[in-house]
Amino acid sequence: MKTTVTVFQPYPFQPGEKIFIESGPRRGDWMVLACDEKKLTLQCPVSKREFSWDCFCFYVEKREQEWPTTE
């Protein structure tokens, strides 16, 4: 049976990408310096300080699909 499901997946950041985090403790403008499967390195465009964090940004959508899946 199909139902509305919220889907999360890691966002595929690219070095040089300019991003804005809309809420939370990391709210604001950032430049992506580096990224891999586990870490994301961002730079504040004002202070030029750099931070490496465990990946925390995800793309989200709602869609109709079978739930639970058998995959």
N, C-alpha and C positions, 0 to 999 in steps of 0.2 A: 504494500500500500504506500502511495506517495504522500509525503507530508513536507512542511516547510522545515528546512534544516539550515543552521548557520554553519558556514564553511570557513575554516582558518587554514592559511598556508603561509610559510615564510615569504616575505617580500624580497624579490630579487634585486637588491641594491646594486648600483654600479658606482665605482669610484668617480668622483667629480660631480655626482648628482647633488643638487640643492634640494633640501627637504624642509618641511615645517611639521613639527610634532604638535598636534593640536591640544593635548591635555597631558596631565601628569607631571612628575618631577623633572622630566627632560623637555618640557614644553619649550618651543621656540624654533628658531632657524638654525640649521646645521648644514655642513658640507660633509658628504661621505668621502672619507679618505681611503678606507679599505674595508673589505668584508669577506668572510668565508662562511662555512657552515655553522660555526660556533660563535664568532666574534664580529662585532661591528665597531669600526673606529670612526668617530665623528669629530669635527672641529667646529667650534663656535666662530662665526664669521666676525664677531666684534672683538672678543678677547684673544682669539687665535688659540685658545686652550684646546687640547685634544683629549678625548676620552675613549677608552675601549670598554665595551660592555658586551655581555652575553646577548645574543640576538633577542630582540624584544618586540619588533614591529611585525605585524601580520596583516595580510590582505584579508578582508572579510566580505562575504556576500551571503545573501539568503537566496535559496533556490528550492524548487520542488524536486524531490528525489525519493527513492526508496530508502526507508530507514527502519530498522538497522540494516546496514549493508552486510553482504557476506564476504567481502574482500578481506 
